[in-house]
Amino acid sequence: APEQLKGTGTLPESDMYGFGALLFEVLTGKAPFDEPTATDMAVAHLSKQPPKATAVAPKGWVSKELSDLCSALLHKNPAKRPTLAKVLEGLGPLERAKDAISDDELNDCIDALVADPSDSEAAITLELTIDRQADAAKVAEAFMMAADQLDPDEHAEAARQGEDSSAVAAVKAEAALDRAADTRRSLLFRAARLFASKLQDWSKAEDTYKWVLEIDKDDEVAQTGYQEALKAQEKYEELVDHLLEISQRSQSHTERSRALNKIGQLYINPLDDAEQAVFAFAQALAQDVQNEAYADDLEKAAGDNLNYWAEGVWESGHDYG
């Protein structure tokens, strides 16, 4: 808050200023001030007037009342900021549902992203339409379309243009390639989340997470999403194969043991194959011999079966990494 920057200490009204900055960013996706350095940021908070939230947020997204509340909370003079009671009074009516988005508005949001898949603001704006009762399937498919249109190689080639130095051109091209790949991955994640959590379309969620893993096979978020999609479809054998691939590819003993233990859990339930479970648990323990949880899993799976115990002891005594 400005008064804190002036060294006059923290007041109750300072919290209202902080809340105003947070509310502004939640509503618009941007901070009230965008300055290049910490010093410039401090000066802005001391002397500049923040823009209206209605001017920064997508058109029609923020009501005039809420925008005015943000401006009041961000007033430079602490005495002119609303009290907590006034804030709660102002926020009360906002609990009602937002107006449903029209087909024309939704199509405009989709067209904006498809026209420039690298536009992060267009992606955020499109995702926010879900809160206005947009067709989740249509939004998810739009993210997929944008991801498909985004060609990292084209971005890399464009970055090379106009550079006399081949070394500089190569660096710029590599950076552009990485940025485009990250953007494509972000678009796919947005689509996958909608397919999984909003639509419960696990088949499309599986395909989308699989695409992300083709970009980066070690992406842990995509791996988790892909595994959940397979499990939701009861594709347990495919899930075992996927986890086995991770265990064989990973250079980390911890990651290998985690994947193998997950395989063991699947063989316990729902696959109901205790022998394979013992084998997997034993291999997991071999990768992480200090892990008591893995040892407990092996003990429970082997039970009183001496053959299982013999196999488990032998497997856990061998490190295949």
MOMO-V7463 format. One record per pair of residues at least 12 apart in sequence whose C-alpha atoms are under 10 Angstrom apart, sorted by the first residue. I is the first residue (numbers start at 1). J is the second residue. Records with the same first field share a line. If there is no record, write none. Layout:
I->J + J
This chain:
1->13 + 14 + 15 + 16 + 17 + 18 + 21 + 42 + 45 + 46 + 74 + 75 + 76 + 77 + 78
2->14 + 17 + 42 + 43 + 44 + 45 + 46 + 47 + 74 + 75 + 76 + 77 + 78
3->45 + 46 + 76 + 77 + 78
4->46
5->42 + 43 + 45 + 46
6->42 + 46
11->78
12->78 + 83 + 84
13->73 + 77 + 78 + 79 + 80 + 81 + 82 + 83 + 84
14->73 + 74 + 78 + 81
15->73 + 78 + 83 + 84
16->70 + 72 + 73 + 74 + 75 + 78 + 81 + 82 + 83 + 84 + 87
17->70 + 71 + 72 + 73 + 74 + 75 + 76 + 77 + 78 + 81 + 82
18->73 + 74
19->70 + 73 + 74 + 87
20->32 + 69 + 70 + 71 + 72 + 73 + 74 + 75 + 81 + 87
21->33 + 50 + 70 + 71 + 73 + 74
22->70
23->53 + 66 + 67 + 69 + 70 + 73
24->50 + 51 + 52 + 53 + 54 + 56 + 57 + 66 + 67 + 69 + 70 + 71 + 73 + 74
25->53 + 56 + 57 + 70
26->57
27->53 + 54 + 56 + 57 + 58 + 61 + 62 + 66 + 67 + 70
28->52 + 53 + 54 + 55 + 56 + 57 + 58 + 61 + 62 + 121 + 124 + 125
29->53 + 56 + 57 + 58 + 121 + 124 + 125
30->53 + 56 + 57 + 121
31->50 + 56
32->44 + 45 + 48 + 49 + 50 + 51 + 52 + 53 + 56 + 70 + 71 + 74
33->45 + 48 + 49 + 50 + 51
34->50
45->74 + 75 + 76
46->76
47->76
48->76
49->71 + 74 + 75 + 76
50->70 + 71 + 74 + 75
51->67 + 70 + 71
52->64 + 66 + 67 + 68 + 69 + 70 + 71
53->66 + 67 + 68 + 69 + 70 + 71
54->66 + 67 + 68
55->67
57->121 + 125
58->109 + 121 + 122 + 124 + 125 + 126 + 128
59->105 + 125
60->99 + 101 + 105
61->98 + 99 + 101 + 125 + 128 + 129 + 132
62->98
63->94 + 98
65->90 + 91 + 94
66->90 + 91 + 94
69->81 + 82 + 86 + 87 + 90 + 91
70->82 + 87
72->87
73->87
97->131 + 132 + 133
98->131 + 132 + 133
99->131 + 132 + 133
100->129 + 130 + 131 + 132 + 133 + 134
101->129 + 130 + 131 + 132 + 133 + 134 + 135
102->129 + 132 + 133 + 134
103->134 + 135
105->126 + 129 + 134
106->125 + 126 + 129 + 130 + 132 + 134 + 135 + 138 + 139
107->126 + 138 + 139 + 142
108->126
109->122 + 123 + 124 + 125 + 126 + 127 + 128 + 129 + 139 + 142
110->122 + 123 + 125 + 126 + 127 + 138 + 139 + 141 + 142 + 143 + 145 + 146
111->126 + 142 + 146
112->125 + 126
113->125 + 126 + 142 + 143 + 145 + 146 + 147
114->142 + 143 + 144 + 145 + 146 + 147 + 148 + 149 + 150
115->146 + 149
116->146 + 149 + 150
117->143 + 145 + 146 + 147 + 148 + 149 + 150 + 151 + 180 + 183 + 184 + 187
118->146 + 147 + 149 + 150 + 179 + 180 + 182 + 183 + 184 + 186 + 187
119->183
120->183 + 186 + 187
123->142 + 143 + 146 + 183 + 186 + 187 + 190
124->187 + 190
126->139 + 140 + 142 + 143
127->139 + 140 + 143 + 190 + 191 + 194
130->194 + 198
135->199
136->191 + 194 + 195 + 198 + 199
137->191 + 194 + 195 + 198 + 199 + 201
138->191
139->190 + 191 + 194 + 195
140->187 + 188 + 189 + 190 + 191 + 192 + 193 + 194 + 195 + 198 + 199 + 204
141->188 + 191 + 192 + 194 + 195 + 204
142->187 + 191
143->184 + 186 + 187 + 188 + 189 + 190 + 191 + 192 + 194
144->184 + 187 + 188 + 189 + 190 + 191 + 192 + 208
145->187 + 188 + 191
146->183 + 184 + 187 + 188
147->180 + 181 + 183 + 184 + 185 + 186 + 187 + 188 + 191
148->184 + 187 + 188
149->184
150->180 + 181 + 183 + 184 + 187
151->177 + 180 + 181 + 184
152->173 + 174 + 176 + 177 + 178 + 179 + 180 + 181 + 182 + 183 + 184
153->173 + 174 + 176 + 177 + 178 + 180 + 181
154->173 + 176 + 177 + 180
155->172 + 173 + 174 + 175 + 176 + 177 + 178 + 179 + 180 + 181
156->169 + 170 + 171 + 172 + 173 + 174 + 175 + 176 + 177 + 178 + 179 + 180
157->169 + 170 + 172 + 173 + 174 + 176 + 177
158->172 + 173 + 176
159->171 + 172 + 173 + 174 + 175 + 176 + 177
160->172 + 173 + 174 + 176
161->173
181->212 + 215 + 216
182->212 + 215 + 216
184->211 + 212 + 215
185->208 + 209 + 211 + 212 + 213 + 215 + 216 + 222
186->212
187->212
188->205 + 208 + 209 + 210 + 211 + 212 + 222
189->205 + 208 + 209 + 211 + 212 + 221 + 222 + 225
190->208
191->204 + 205 + 208 + 209
192->204 + 205 + 206 + 207 + 208 + 209 + 210 + 212 + 222 + 225 + 226 + 229
193->205 + 208 + 209 + 225
195->208 + 229
196->208 + 225 + 228 + 229 + 232
200->229 + 232
201->229 + 232 + 233
202->225 + 226 + 228 + 229 + 230 + 231 + 232 + 233
203->226 + 229 + 230 + 232 + 233
204->229
205->225 + 226 + 228 + 229 + 230
206->222 + 225 + 226 + 227 + 228 + 229 + 230 + 231 + 232 + 233
207->226 + 229
208->222 + 225 + 226
209->221 + 222 + 223 + 224 + 225 + 226 + 227 + 229
210->222 + 223 + 225 + 226 + 227
211->226
212->226
213->226
217->246 + 249
218->246 + 249 + 250
223->242 + 243 + 246
226->239 + 242
227->239 + 240 + 242 + 243
230->242
231->266
234->270
236->263 + 266 + 267 + 269 + 270 + 271
237->263 + 266 + 267 + 271
239->262 + 263 + 266
240->259 + 260 + 262 + 263 + 264 + 266 + 267
241->263
242->259 + 263
243->256 + 258 + 259 + 260 + 261 + 262 + 263
244->256 + 259 + 260 + 262 + 263 + 280
245->259 + 260
246->258 + 259 + 260
247->259 + 260 + 261 + 263 + 284 + 321
248->260 + 320 + 321
249->321
250->321
251->321
252->287 + 321
253->284 + 286 + 287 + 288 + 319 + 320 + 321
254->284 + 287 + 288 + 291
255->284 + 287 + 288
256->283 + 284 + 286 + 287 + 288 + 321
257->280 + 281 + 282 + 283 + 284 + 285 + 286 + 287 + 288 + 289 + 291 + 294
258->281 + 284 + 285 + 287 + 288 + 294
259->280 + 284
260->277 + 279 + 280 + 281 + 282 + 283 + 284 + 285 + 287 + 294
261->277 + 278 + 279 + 280 + 281 + 282 + 283 + 284 + 285 + 293 + 294 + 297 + 298
262->277 + 280 + 281 + 284
263->276 + 277 + 279 + 280 + 281 + 284
264->276 + 277 + 278 + 279 + 280 + 281 + 282 + 283 + 284 + 294 + 297 + 298 + 301
265->277 + 278 + 280 + 281 + 297 + 301
266->280
267->279 + 280 + 281 + 301
268->297 + 300 + 301
273->301
274->300 + 301 + 302 + 303 + 308
275->301 + 302 + 305 + 307 + 308 + 311 + 312
276->301 + 308
277->297 + 298 + 301 + 302 + 308 + 312
278->297 + 298 + 299 + 300 + 301 + 302 + 303 + 308 + 309 + 311 + 312 + 313 + 315
279->298 + 301 + 302 + 308 + 309 + 311 + 312 + 313 + 314 + 315 + 316
280->298 + 312 + 315 + 316
281->294 + 295 + 296 + 297 + 298 + 299 + 301 + 302 + 312 + 315 + 316
282->294 + 295 + 297 + 298 + 299 + 301 + 302 + 308 + 309 + 311 + 312 + 313 + 314 + 315 + 316 + 317 + 318
283->298 + 312 + 313 + 314 + 315 + 316 + 317 + 318 + 319 + 320
284->297 + 298 + 315 + 316 + 319
285->297 + 298 + 312 + 313 + 315 + 316 + 317 + 318 + 319
286->312 + 313 + 314 + 315 + 316 + 317 + 318 + 319 + 320 + 321
287->316 + 317 + 318 + 319 + 320 + 321
288->316 + 319
289->316 + 317 + 319
295->316
298->312 + 313 + 316
299->312
